[in-house]
């Protein structure tokens, strides 16, 4: 089984058929090349996710050098044409007025086995959703959306930016088929609306909040504070990164487990 097929099977999906090589040739290449091919694509964002990936080399070195091959990336690999990839990490939202970005995102979906929304801009739109255009360099770029609004996304890693630990653990989880770790990120793949209001609607209003304060500690703009053991959200500071909701230990509490605990 090829690397791509193995990763796909971990996620319960069928592998994309190889159109350029026979099954025997694919198997031979897979045996000779055990490392999955990773691509990094940057769209509209602040590049913070890429900095988290490259500037924390002491944490990510074993992963980047021993476990995977970085085969594509504007600042990581000297390559102009996008190759076939097993996993594509896409940073940044996509601008609807930028034809190049739209074409590139479509090409990523065609050439990557798994597409990962890498960081909150790609996953939820984050602060780019507040853009109204008018910037001197690109005055017509005014509409930005999460990549899942345009292409199918397999995993989402929110964070502004995601920590090096989450990046490394996610790739390792894909390689090992750790579904317990991947399930929340798979659930987030098509969920593009994320802000502090989710805490109120999906946790507090559902009587799930335990007052642990994890959401407030996770918020990087200090938009979430704890009052009487419950989170309050300052909408003026919220950048819609979704980190508070993702970090909440009760946001992923299965309904069947809740009913069992309550004796329902």
N, C-alpha and C positions, 0 to 999 in steps of 0.2 A: 504494500500500500504506500502511495506517495505521501510526502509530507503534507501536501495540500489536502489529500483525501483523509489523512489521519486527523488533522485539525478539524476538518468539516465534520467528521464522524463524532468527535468529542462534543460538538455543538448540536448534534442531531440533524444535520443538514447533508444533502447529497453533494458530492464533490462536483465541481464544474468540469465537464469533459474536456480533455486535452485535444485540440484540433490540429496540432502540428506534429504530434509524435504518436507512435503506437503504444499500446499498453505495456509491452515488453520494454520499450525504450524508456518510458516514464519510470517503470520499476527499477531499471538499471541506474538511472540518474538519481533516484531517491536513495538507493543503497550507497552510491558513491558520495552523495552530498546529503549528510544527515541534518545540516542546519537549515531551518526555515528561512526564507528570504523576506526581509522586512523592508518596507518602503516608508519614507516620511515625506508628506506633502503639506506645504504651508499655503493657506489661503488668506483670509482676512482676519488678522489678530495682532497681538502685540509681541509675538514670538516668545512669550514667557514659557510656553510649554516646551518649545525646543531648547530653551536655556536650561530648564529643569532636566531635560534628557541628556544634554551634553556637558553641563557644568558640574554635575555630581558624579564624576567618573569613578570615584572611589567606591560608590555603591553599585553603579551600573556596569563597571568594567567586566566582571565575570559573565554577565548576561550578553554584553555587546561583543565581547571577543571570543567567548567559548561556546555560546548556545545559539546565536543567530548570526546571519549575514545581513548587513545593511547594504542593500543593493541599489537604493534610490533615495535621493534627498538633495534639495537645492544647495545646501551648505555642507552636506556630509559626503556626497559621492560626485565625482567628476563624470557625470553622464547626462546627456541632454534628452535622449528618448526614454520614455517610461517603459521599463521591462515588466515581465510577468512577476507577480509577487504573491507570496502566501498570505502575508498580513500587511495592510496599509494603515499607517497611523496618519490621520488627517487632522491637522491643526487649523483652527480658524473657521469662522462662518463663511458662507459664500455670498458674494455680491451679485445681485440679479442684473445689474447693469454692466457687469464685467464678463464679456463673452469668453475671454481666455480662461477665467476661473470656472465658468460653467462647463466648458469643454474638458478642462482638466479633471474636474470631479467626475464627469461621465466616464472618462478614460480610466480613472482609478477604479470605478466600479466594474468595468469590463475586464481589467487586468489583475485585480486582486481577489484572492480567495475569500479573505475576511476584511471588511472595512471597519475600522475603529474610529469613532468620533473621539479625538484626542484633545481633552480639555473642554472647558465649558463653552467657549465660543462655538466650537464644532458641534457640541452636544445640545446646547440649549440656546445659542445665540449670544448669551451673556451681555456684556455692555455694548456690543456692536449693534444690538437692536435699538439702542437709543440714538444711533447715527441718523442725522437728517441731511447729510451731504453738505456741499458748500465748501469743502476743504480745498485749499489752493491747488494741491497736486492733482486731485481727482474730484472736481466739483460735482460731477454727475453721479458719483457713487453714493447712493443714498438709501438703498434697501438691502439689508443683510438678513439672512435666514440660516437656521441650523442646517447642516448637510442632510439630515434625515428628511427634510422637507422636499428634497429633490431626488435622492437615491436611497436605496435600501442600506441600512446600517446594521451591522451584526453585533457590535459591542459599543458601549459608550463609557468613557473614563472622564467624568466631570472633575473639575478642579480649576482654580485660577491662580497658579497652574497646578496640575496634578503633582503629587510628591514623587520623587525618584523611587521610593519604596512601592508605591501603588503601580507605577509603570512596570517595574521589574516583576512584581508579584503577578500582575495581570498576564504578561507574556508567559511566565512560567506556568501559570494556571492553564492557559490555552494548550501549552505543550503537554501538560500532565493530565488534561481532561478534568480539572478540578471544578466540577459543576457547582458546588456549594459556593465557591468564591466568585464564579462567573455569572451566576444567575441574576444578581441585582444589576449587573452591567448589561446583561442581555435584555432585562426588563426595561432599562433606561434607553435602549437603542432607538426606540420609536417615540420616546416621550420627550417632546421638545419644549414644553411649557414648564419652566421651573423658576420659582422665586420663593421668598420667605412665606408667601401666602399658603404654600403647600403645607407648611407646618400646621397652620391653623385649620385648614380644610381637611387634611388627611390624617393628622395625628391628634392635635388638641381636640378638635370637634368630634373625633371618634373615640374620645376617652382613652387614648393610647399613651399620652404623654406621661412620663414618670418623673419629670422635672430634673433630669440628670445634667442639663446644661451643655450637652455635647454640641448642640446646634449653635449656641452662642460662642463656644470656643472655636468652632470650625469656621465661623464667618470671618472672612478676611477684610471686610469693610466695617465691621462692628455694627452692622445693621440689626443684629439680633441681640436682645438683652433679656435677662430673666427677671420677671416681676412676680412675686408670690409663687415662685416655683413653676411659672409658665413662661414660654417665650413670647416676646413682643417684637414686632418687626417695624423698623423705621424705613418706610417705603422710599424716602429720599436718598437713603444710602444703599439700598438693595440694587445689585447689578445683575440679578437674574442668573447667577452662576449655578444655582442648584445644589451647592455643597452642603448647606445646612440640612436640607431634606435627605440627601444621600447619607450623610454622617449620622443621622438620627437612628438609634438602634431599634426604634419601633416602626420606622417607615417600611421595613421589609418583613414585618411580623405577619406570617401567613394567617389568612382568615380561619382556616381549619384549626390552627393551633390556638388562636384566640377563643374560638368557640369551645374547644376542649378545656382550656384553662378556666373559662367561666361556667363550665358545666352545661353548655347549651346544646 
